[in-house]
């Protein structure tokens, strides 16, 4: 039971909610480095938390996500002469969707938090995106009774806040679970809905994804890490991939972690060999061939005027590099349980839909280097599937749709899909195969 302080609690009778998955309980008394870090954050936010003040760890009794993924620390101290409950969420700590039978009203003393609210339990149940709002020091954090909501602390600062009325009346907390999945915040502070099919397919699995420093590759890393996968995310320059480094260092779900960033330029066979040499006997469950490039004048690039330099450059990355990397990773994929190879393609690679009114993106010509390379990559994957079928491999050439990546937005275009939307759809599809 969560002890609240609102003097208005008695005006809201207890209401039963569906999908109850646990209540808040005091887990333990905070000690050691964890206690010291909590006390430091609270004092830094302006609260006076003496060494003698006991700090408790609070979490959901059914251990959904564990303490860090679904809990907080609390203590009781005076604020402006009134005894108050003071709470600390460590950086990246969260409280998963829940509702109370009474209003909540807190004042934030330090850090910041992302508040997610759903209009009702039904909207949460089916995975409807919540309204999202950042709250920072000096802001009120207010949630009406029986409103499904969740809290996600800033990955850098965490958040510290207190209840402003000091009667500590009893308040019930019911945890709610979307039937179709879970909302998870990533290291970029963005909230993502992880379908059950995706978490069930990839939790604990080892997935290697190429081209992860931005765009679709970065979204793959965020989603797979959030689903509990162990991600090997590759890019040409790991030392410059700050967002990717933060992504793999942060695992928001229990059982996650173990992800890393590795260097690989798929246009260079020496770089591919270097990557593979670092893997040792590592087993890989799925390879996602995401890395790809286009010509400098993409998406115009008419075939009547393209040149050998651009053609060879695009082919070396999109076809030769993809084939060589897949070849060299086959021993690792054979050690894995799933043996899946997913290679991103494009609707522009369709030979069936390249002319007339059904032409992809309305382009009967142009985009020469890119679309030719993707068509060739599709055939390479068909050949791979034919050769490896007897070994239980699943080979998936997949179009991500027209997504708002740097490539997708080139030429002043405005794609309808965000990278996250594209990747979420692809992962749902992959989970069914």
FENBELZI-V403410 format. One record per residue. N is the residue number from 1. RES is the residue in three letters. PSI is psi in whole degrees, 0 to 359 (* if undefined). NEAR is the number of other ideal C-beta (glycine too) atoms within 10 Angstrom. Layout:
N_RES_PSI_NEAR ; N_RES_PSI_NEAR
//
This chain:
1_UNK_139_11 ; 2_UNK_128_17 ; 3_UNK_112_16 ; 4_UNK_180_23 ; 5_UNK_3_22 ; 6_UNK_131_21 ; 7_UNK_352_11 ; 8_UNK_3_13 ; 9_UNK_321_18 ; 10_UNK_353_9 ; 11_UNK_354_10 ; 12_UNK_101_16 ; 13_UNK_156_8 ; 14_UNK_136_13 ; 15_UNK_139_12 ; 16_UNK_137_8 ; 17_UNK_157_19 ; 18_UNK_171_12 ; 19_UNK_37_15 ; 20_UNK_128_14 ; 21_UNK_8_16 ; 22_UNK_163_19 ; 23_UNK_167_15 ; 24_UNK_137_24 ; 25_UNK_158_16 ; 26_UNK_119_13 ; 27_UNK_313_16 ; 28_UNK_171_11 ; 29_UNK_131_10 ; 30_UNK_138_20 ; 31_UNK_170_10 ; 32_UNK_217_7 ; 33_UNK_325_8 ; 34_UNK_314_15 ; 35_UNK_316_16 ; 36_UNK_318_13 ; 37_UNK_319_16 ; 38_UNK_313_23 ; 39_UNK_321_20 ; 40_UNK_317_12 ; 41_UNK_318_23 ; 42_UNK_314_26 ; 43_UNK_324_14 ; 44_UNK_334_13 ; 45_UNK_2_21 ; 46_UNK_359_12 ; 47_UNK_145_23 ; 48_UNK_100_11 ; 49_UNK_95_21 ; 50_UNK_163_9 ; 51_UNK_332_7 ; 52_UNK_348_5 ; 53_UNK_125_14 ; 54_UNK_135_11 ; 55_UNK_126_20 ; 56_UNK_148_15 ; 57_UNK_127_19 ; 58_UNK_137_19 ; 59_UNK_173_23 ; 60_UNK_131_23 ; 61_UNK_336_13 ; 62_UNK_6_13 ; 63_UNK_33_14 ; 64_UNK_117_18 ; 65_UNK_354_21 ; 66_UNK_177_13 ; 67_UNK_315_19 ; 68_UNK_321_18 ; 69_UNK_349_24 ; 70_UNK_66_26 ; 71_UNK_190_24 ; 72_UNK_177_25 ; 73_UNK_151_27 ; 74_UNK_157_23 ; 75_UNK_174_21 ; 76_UNK_117_17 ; 77_UNK_170_15 ; 78_UNK_137_12 ; 79_UNK_116_18 ; 80_UNK_40_7 ; 81_UNK_3_6 ; 82_UNK_134_13 ; 83_UNK_128_13 ; 84_UNK_157_22 ; 85_UNK_124_21 ; 86_UNK_132_25 ; 87_UNK_146_23 ; 88_UNK_128_28 ; 89_UNK_122_25 ; 90_UNK_161_21 ; 91_UNK_130_17 ; 92_UNK_2_20 ; 93_UNK_154_24 ; 94_UNK_160_25 ; 95_UNK_114_24 ; 96_UNK_170_23 ; 97_UNK_132_26 ; 98_UNK_173_26 ; 99_UNK_155_24 ; 100_UNK_159_25 ; 101_UNK_15_19 ; 102_UNK_160_25 ; 103_UNK_150_19 ; 104_UNK_143_20 ; 105_UNK_113_17 ; 106_UNK_157_23 ; 107_UNK_127_16 ; 108_UNK_127_20 ; 109_UNK_331_21 ; 110_UNK_159_20 ; 111_UNK_200_23 ; 112_UNK_163_18 ; 113_UNK_148_27 ; 114_UNK_120_20 ; 115_UNK_122_18 ; 116_UNK_130_22 ; 117_UNK_138_17 ; 118_UNK_151_23 ; 119_UNK_327_12 ; 120_UNK_176_13 ; 121_UNK_324_19 ; 122_UNK_317_11 ; 123_UNK_324_15 ; 124_UNK_318_27 ; 125_UNK_321_18 ; 126_UNK_2_11 ; 127_UNK_23_17 ; 128_UNK_133_13 ; 129_UNK_138_12 ; 130_UNK_169_20 ; 131_UNK_142_10 ; 132_UNK_136_15 ; 133_UNK_131_12 ; 134_UNK_135_12 ; 135_UNK_136_20 ; 136_UNK_179_13 ; 137_UNK_131_16 ; 138_UNK_346_9 ; 139_UNK_153_16 ; 140_UNK_143_11 ; 141_UNK_104_19 ; 142_UNK_132_13 ; 143_UNK_122_19 ; 144_UNK_157_14 ; 145_UNK_143_19 ; 146_UNK_19_18 ; 147_UNK_117_17 ; 148_UNK_131_25 ; 149_UNK_167_21 ; 150_UNK_155_24 ; 151_UNK_135_24 ; 152_UNK_109_26 ; 153_UNK_148_24 ; 154_UNK_134_20 ; 155_UNK_341_19 ; 156_UNK_318_12 ; 157_UNK_338_19 ; 158_UNK_196_24 ; 159_UNK_145_29 ; 160_UNK_131_28 ; 161_UNK_170_27 ; 162_UNK_157_25 ; 163_UNK_139_23 ; 164_UNK_353_16 ; 165_UNK_140_16 ; 166_UNK_32_16 ; 167_UNK_349_13 ; 168_UNK_47_15 ; 169_UNK_155_14 ; 170_UNK_136_11 ; 171_UNK_133_21 ; 172_UNK_142_16 ; 173_UNK_122_21 ; 174_UNK_126_23 ; 175_UNK_138_23 ; 176_UNK_149_21 ; 177_UNK_125_19 ; 178_UNK_135_23 ; 179_UNK_328_11 ; 180_UNK_357_13 ; 181_UNK_202_21 ; 182_UNK_143_23 ; 183_UNK_129_21 ; 184_UNK_137_27 ; 185_UNK_138_25 ; 186_UNK_181_23 ; 187_UNK_344_23 ; 188_UNK_8_13 ; 189_UNK_15_17 ; 190_UNK_139_15 ; 191_UNK_129_17 ; 192_UNK_141_21 ; 193_UNK_120_19 ; 194_UNK_105_25 ; 195_UNK_150_19 ; 196_UNK_322_16 ; 197_UNK_326_17 ; 198_UNK_313_25 ; 199_UNK_323_21 ; 200_UNK_326_12 ; 201_UNK_325_21 ; 202_UNK_351_26 ; 203_UNK_125_17 ; 204_UNK_355_14 ; 205_UNK_158_20 ; 206_UNK_118_22 ; 207_UNK_128_26 ; 208_UNK_126_26 ; 209_UNK_132_25 ; 210_UNK_157_29 ; 211_UNK_52_25 ; 212_UNK_4_32 ; 213_UNK_342_21 ; 214_UNK_179_15 ; 215_UNK_220_21 ; 216_UNK_323_26 ; 217_UNK_319_26 ; 218_UNK_320_25 ; 219_UNK_320_29 ; 220_UNK_315_29 ; 221_UNK_313_32 ; 222_UNK_312_28 ; 223_UNK_315_26 ; 224_UNK_321_29 ; 225_UNK_317_28 ; 226_UNK_335_28 ; 227_UNK_357_30 ; 228_UNK_12_22 ; 229_UNK_157_29 ; 230_UNK_106_24 ; 231_UNK_129_29 ; 232_UNK_101_26 ; 233_UNK_122_31 ; 234_UNK_152_30 ; 235_UNK_169_25 ; 236_UNK_323_17 ; 237_UNK_82_9 ; 238_UNK_327_19 ; 239_UNK_343_9 ; 240_UNK_1_10 ; 241_UNK_68_23 ; 242_UNK_315_10 ; 243_UNK_319_15 ; 244_UNK_320_24 ; 245_UNK_317_18 ; 246_UNK_321_14 ; 247_UNK_309_25 ; 248_UNK_340_25 ; 249_UNK_345_14 ; 250_UNK_119_20 ; 251_UNK_112_23 ; 252_UNK_1_25 ; 253_UNK_150_22 ; 254_UNK_134_16 ; 255_UNK_353_13 ; 256_UNK_192_22 ; 257_UNK_176_13 ; 258_UNK_9_14 ; 259_UNK_159_21 ; 260_UNK_164_14 ; 261_UNK_131_21 ; 262_UNK_148_17 ; 263_UNK_135_15 ; 264_UNK_123_27 ; 265_UNK_107_20 ; 266_UNK_350_26 ; 267_UNK_356_19 ; 268_UNK_116_15 ; 269_UNK_326_15 ; 270_UNK_320_8 ; 271_UNK_320_17 ; 272_UNK_314_22 ; 273_UNK_322_13 ; 274_UNK_317_14 ; 275_UNK_310_21 ; 276_UNK_324_18 ; 277_UNK_333_9 ; 278_UNK_346_12 ; 279_UNK_341_16 ; 280_UNK_235_7 ; 281_UNK_20_7 ; 282_UNK_132_16 ; 283_UNK_137_15 ; 284_UNK_128_25 ; 285_UNK_324_21 ; 286_UNK_139_24 ; 287_UNK_129_25 ; 288_UNK_106_30 ; 289_UNK_89_28 ; 290_UNK_329_26 ; 291_UNK_134_25 ; 292_UNK_156_27 ; 293_UNK_172_20 ; 294_UNK_176_24 ; 295_UNK_160_20 ; 296_UNK_331_13 ; 297_UNK_22_17 ; 298_UNK_137_19 ; 299_UNK_14_20 ; 300_UNK_282_14 ; 301_UNK_63_23 ; 302_UNK_141_11 ; 303_UNK_336_13 ; 304_UNK_346_7 ; 305_UNK_8_9 ; 306_UNK_165_18 ; 307_UNK_164_10 ; 308_UNK_327_7 ; 309_UNK_311_11 ; 310_UNK_318_19 ; 311_UNK_313_17 ; 312_UNK_321_12 ; 313_UNK_311_18 ; 314_UNK_318_26 ; 315_UNK_322_17 ; 316_UNK_319_18 ; 317_UNK_306_21 ; 318_UNK_335_30 ; 319_UNK_297_20 ; 320_UNK_310_18 ; 321_UNK_318_24 ; 322_UNK_316_26 ; 323_UNK_314_19 ; 324_UNK_316_18 ; 325_UNK_315_23 ; 326_UNK_315_20 ; 327_UNK_307_12 ; 328_UNK_342_16 ; 329_UNK_357_21 ; 330_UNK_319_17 ; 331_UNK_324_14 ; 332_UNK_322_20 ; 333_UNK_326_22 ; 334_UNK_333_14 ; 335_UNK_341_14 ; 336_UNK_166_19 ; 337_UNK_330_13 ; 338_UNK_325_20 ; 339_UNK_53_19 ; 340_UNK_138_21 ; 341_UNK_115_24 ; 342_UNK_126_24 ; 343_UNK_121_24 ; 344_UNK_135_25 ; 345_UNK_218_23 ; 346_UNK_149_26 ; 347_UNK_336_17 ; 348_UNK_347_21 ; 349_UNK_355_23 ; 350_UNK_124_17 ; 351_UNK_329_10 ; 352_UNK_316_7 ; 353_UNK_59_14 ; 354_UNK_359_17 ; 355_UNK_158_11 ; 356_UNK_201_7 ; 357_UNK_342_7 ; 358_UNK_6_11 ; 359_UNK_134_15 ; 360_UNK_131_18 ; 361_UNK_21_15 ; 362_UNK_20_7 ; 363_UNK_103_15 ; 364_UNK_341_11 ; 365_UNK_186_13 ; 366_UNK_183_18 ; 367_UNK_38_25 ; 368_UNK_304_22 ; 369_UNK_315_25 ; 370_UNK_309_23 ; 371_UNK_325_27 ; 372_UNK_318_20 ; 373_UNK_322_27 ; 374_UNK_324_25 ; 375_UNK_319_18 ; 376_UNK_320_17 ; 377_UNK_321_24 ; 378_UNK_315_19 ; 379_UNK_324_13 ; 380_UNK_319_20 ; 381_UNK_324_22 ; 382_UNK_317_12 ; 383_UNK_318_12 ; 384_UNK_316_19 ; 385_UNK_319_15 ; 386_UNK_322_10 ; 387_UNK_333_11 ; 388_UNK_3_18 ; 389_UNK_317_11 ; 390_UNK_341_7 ; 391_UNK_3_10 ; 392_UNK_20_10 ; 393_UNK_147_17 ; 394_UNK_119_15 ; 395_UNK_125_22 ; 396_UNK_98_19 ; 397_UNK_126_21 ; 398_UNK_132_18 ; 399_UNK_130_17 ; 400_UNK_358_23 ; 401_UNK_177_15 ; 402_UNK_98_19 ; 403_UNK_155_22 ; 404_UNK_62_18 ; 405_UNK_177_21 ; 406_UNK_317_9 ; 407_UNK_316_19 ; 408_UNK_332_23 ; 409_UNK_356_13 ; 410_UNK_152_14 ; 411_UNK_18_12 ; 412_UNK_16_6 ; 413_UNK_158_12 ; 414_UNK_84_8 ; 415_UNK_152_17 ; 416_UNK_341_10 ; 417_UNK_139_18 ; 418_UNK_160_13 ; 419_UNK_320_22 ; 420_UNK_317_20 ; 421_UNK_318_16 ; 422_UNK_311_24 ; 423_UNK_320_27 ; 424_UNK_317_20 ; 425_UNK_318_15 ; 426_UNK_318_25 ; 427_UNK_324_24 ; 428_UNK_319_14 ; 429_UNK_316_13 ; 430_UNK_325_21 ; 431_UNK_337_16 ; 432_UNK_351_7 ; 433_UNK_*_12
//
